[in-house]
Amino acid sequence: MSRVYIVAEIGCNHNGDVELAKKMVNEAKACGVDAVKFQTFNSRELISKYAPKADYQKVTTGNDESQLEMTRKLELSHEDYLMLRDYALSLGLDTFSTPFDMESMKFLQENGQSVWKIPSGEITNVPYLERIRDIQCENKEIILSTGMSTIEEIEFAVDILKDSFNTKLTILHCNTEYPTTDEDVNLRAILELKDKFPQYHIGLSDHSVGTIAAIAAVAYEITFIEKHFTLDKNFYGPDHKASATPDELRELCESVRRAEIMLGSKEKHVTSSEAKNKSIARKSIVAKRAIQKGEVLDERNITCKRPGNGISPIHWYEVLGQVAERDFEEDELITLSSIAWEE
């Protein structure tokens, strides 16, 4: 399988503070991710003044302000984003940002972005999807999050995006509850996505607590993991409590890489590391008691014991009824020259 691409979703967890965002980039790099991702938006273009907060936003940021007022505090200026992007690139991290409105999309396109992450909330936004589809750039990739979506809605979005010329498309299983309860993570939905969209890459945008979901998803041969990232789950803001701390993100990266190795080749074979243990752990046919030459070998005078460097018990019924060619002491390996032994 290909190496899983791991993205630290900084998103808006910098709380509009560019120095905090820069520190987060450094921490994400130390954790071992492949990329960091931001969110680019103009709050007025994204949210109407009548839009209520989601329940999880009320829990994390209170109910004294509107969604628009909350989101205004989380914006980065275009200049700040470009500085952070260039800084992350200088550290060897891939860097991109999710546009949440057409103005932001135009800004990112003009500044050379080639990876386009579509958030779950835009999966039914036809003008948005068509605009992403029509962007022309080198090495274009589209990543589609599918939280809150039915298969039919995903098919609808993919039907629009598939006409984007020469574009790699990755579809992410996702649940848009922050944090997602264990009961709602539903990793087996990845199997349906792989079945319905076999020509595309499938990944996971993980909003659950901890690292288990992302690690378990590797077994489904996904190619992409996105995990929200924070320096402190108690910071102000809607996404911090559903985000991974540096320790958690480091554990996720290390565990995913171990899981990739552990998945192996799909072929059952004896490894070189275990082959040396065969003679120690397996058994051979041995004398159950002292045996005299000429005795017939049966269950009264032979048994199976370690080590496994003699006649394997796989040949038990071939040995039964044979005649001892010499004397054997108790526990001595039985040897017979009259049978052609094959494992």
Buried (B, 14 or more C-beta within 10 A) or exposed (E): EEEBBBBBBBBBBBBBBBEBBBEBBBBBBEBBBBBBBBBBBBBEEBBEEEEEBBEBBBEBBEEEBBBBBBBBBBBBEBEBBBBBBEBBEEEEBBBBBBBBBEBBBEBBBEEEBBBBBBBBBBBEBEEBBEBBBEBEEEEBBBBBBBBBBEEEEBEBBBEBBBEBEEBBBBBBBBBBBBBBEEEEBEBEBBEBBBEBBEEBBBBBBBBBBBBBBBBBBBEBBBBBBBBBBBBEBEBEBBBBBBBBBBEBBBBBBBBBBEBBEEEEEEEEEEEEEEEEEEBEEBBBBBBBEEBEEEBEBEEEBBBBBEBBEBBBBEBEEBBEEBEBEEEBEEEBBBBBEEEEBEE
